[in-house]
Amino acid sequence: MTRRDQELLDRQLRGLHIQPRRNGTLMLAIVAVFLAGICLGSLRSEAGETVHFNATETALSAPGGSNPTVLR
C-alpha cells in the first residue's frame, strides 16, 4: 500500500465513527431479560399445582395411549 493509498483510506474512514463494544452492557441486558422471564413464568404458574413424573412410565408411554412395544 502506497502513501497515497493510505491517505485515501484515512479520508474514507474518517467519516466512520465506530463505537467501542460494550460487552458488559450486553451481558447485563441478557441477564435482565432472563430474570424477567423467570419472574413472569413464576407469576403465571399455579403455585398449588405440582407436577410429578414417573420416569419409567413417561419414557415408555406412547402418544395414542396404546401399550408400547419394548425391544429386548
DADA-V374837 format. One record per residue. N is the residue number from 1. SS is DSSP state (~ for helix, > for strand, _ for the rest). PHI is phi as a letter, one per 20 degrees, with the letter a starting at -180 (none if undefined). PSI is psi in radians with two decimals (999 if undefined). Layout:
n->[N;N]
ss->[SS;SS]
phi->[PHI;PHI]
psi->[PSI;PSI]
//
This chain:
n->[1;2;3;4;5;6;7;8;9;10;11;12;13;14;15;16;17;18;19;20;21;22;23;24;25;26;27;28;29;30;31;32;33;34;35;36;37;38;39;40;41;42;43;44;45;46;47;48;49;50;51;52;53;54;55;56;57;58;59;60;61;62;63;64;65;66;67;68;69;70;71;72]
ss->[_;_;~;~;~;~;~;~;~;~;~;~;~;~;_;_;_;_;_;_;_;_;~;~;~;~;~;~;~;~;~;~;~;~;~;~;~;~;~;~;~;~;~;~;_;_;_;_;_;_;_;_;_;_;~;~;~;~;~;~;_;_;_;_;_;_;_;_;_;_;_;_]
phi->[none;e;f;f;f;f;f;f;f;f;f;f;e;f;f;e;d;e;f;f;f;d;f;f;f;f;f;f;f;f;f;f;f;f;f;f;f;f;f;f;f;f;f;f;f;e;f;f;d;d;d;d;d;e;g;f;f;f;f;e;f;d;f;e;n;f;f;f;e;d;e;c]
psi->[2.23;2.99;-0.68;-0.73;-0.73;-0.71;-0.73;-0.74;-0.72;-0.70;-0.68;-0.68;-0.19;-0.59;-0.31;2.25;1.63;2.10;2.48;2.57;2.44;1.42;-0.62;-0.70;-0.72;-0.76;-0.69;-0.69;-0.72;-0.76;-0.70;-0.74;-0.69;-0.84;-0.64;-0.69;-0.70;-0.78;-0.80;-0.65;-0.67;-0.55;-0.61;-0.45;2.68;2.13;-0.56;-0.25;2.01;2.63;2.20;2.31;2.40;1.97;-0.67;-0.81;-0.66;-0.72;-0.54;0.01;2.54;2.64;-0.63;0.03;-0.02;2.86;2.29;2.70;2.20;2.14;2.33;999]
//
